[in-house]
Amino acid sequence: MTDAFSWIVDSAAQLPGWPWMLLAVLILPLATLAWRLQTYPHLPLGFLLLTPCLLSLGLLVAPEGFLLVAVVDLLVVAIAVADLLSLPRRAALAAERDTQRIVSVQQRHPVALTITNRAGRSWRVEIRDDLPRELIAEPPELIRRLPPRSRTTLHYDLRALRRGSFRLDSVYLRVRSRWGLWQRYLTYPHATLLHVYPDVRQVGEYALLARTNRLSLMGVRRTRKVGHDHDFERLRDYTPDDNYKHIDWRTTARRNKLTVKDFQTSQSQRVLFLLDCGRMMTNQSAGLSLLDHALNAMLMLSYVALQQGDAVGLVCFSDRIHSYVPPRSGRAQINKLLHACFNRFPQLVESRYDRAFVHLSAHCRKRALVILVTQVIDRVNAEQIERYLSSLAGRHLPLAVLLRDHALFDAVPASPLQGAALYRAAAAAHILNWRHEVLVALQHQGVLSLDVFPEAITAPLINRYLEIKARHLL
């Protein structure tokens, strides 16, 4: 017994001579745990290790206390190992994700995470979803205690900062050991593909307000139609929002079910959007790019036009043609427009208007309302827009939608200015006067125009379309 104790003392005395060996003995087990099992020490373990460290410093004063220090060291190691063994295995837990595939940009989207605990004891689990930086979770982390042999469903809201296609590959769990000395990271693969579309909720709001005759809440004016006010379209079942004056009593008596008449204006007309995806549309307004605002308005007007029985098409272009959707009517067309533009972003290239209009003339020969959505900031682009739109005036009905820049309009306040602000206001006023000249020149050449701020484009664009339909300009 004395010889064994002497060997331990001699070996301990020689350890300071081999610092790299001592460091390897301490680091290698932790590195193995981190690499193979994704297990790491937690903060309470660090506080626990302070006890033998402080006792070891006491050996400088009382060397005879080595046996007590050795016993404490072994006790701490035994506690750490016992707590390490209490961590759950990967098969003890499971994670699944449930959510809809379609997401609207800048809108809350619910996501459900189902965590299964197959073990016979409860665990405190911290849960994070695998989100790219363009998607924000609210709250970013979920913390729950899972009862033994249970399934728990947790909910959080996801908000997309931009459109596009995103893939969520895994769900991440972090679980603590029984005494909290260790923590383990568990990754459970569960692939989910999300398509972030432009804001389509406003389409549902429009449909509801249209059925209740409250479109003025969205800024849509009620336009008086010139002739053909009540062209019969079809019969359908009565809904509580319908006007009772439109009930067809003969059909109701025959079917023994309330039936109403649907009316329509002139149909079989075409609306074609030309969306500029070049550098002009990269500016931001109200947290979204100009192209995002244009896409939202395009989808809204497309829904209105399809409800009117018109055919709607789309051309996205910058220095080349990115996507083309031929004008078609029917409810399925709105889905085609969504799929064609949801993954389209503005690029820092010069837009080629010539290619867009050549493509238009080659693929759309019948008369259509051609809506060009862009921004004008220099004379070169203004001359191209004026030349190509005026060339359509005889065969098509062109409509130029020019998006305003808040920086220019805000730089010309009504109050008097002094100093550098006066020069900035004078420069902005000069640009605005030139912009007004461009709009007047377009109108003189038979091109309709609309000059609006990006975030307020939807209602004026719908009003202009309804005005064109009411006046039979198309």
PyMOL commands that set and color helices and strands:
alter all, ss='L'
color gray80, all
select helices_A, chain A and resi 2-17+19-37+43-58+63-85+90-92+201-211+215-218+244-246+249-255+279-281+290-307+332-341+353-363+379-392+406-410+420-444+454-456+458-470
alter helices_A, ss='H'
color red, helices_A
select strands_A, chain A and resi 39-41+93-98+102-104+108-117+123-129+135-138+142-146+150-160+164-176+182-197+231-237+259-264+270-276+284-285+288-289+311-317+321-328+369-374+397-403+448-452
alter strands_A, ss='S'
color yellow, strands_A
deselect
rebuild
show_as cartoon
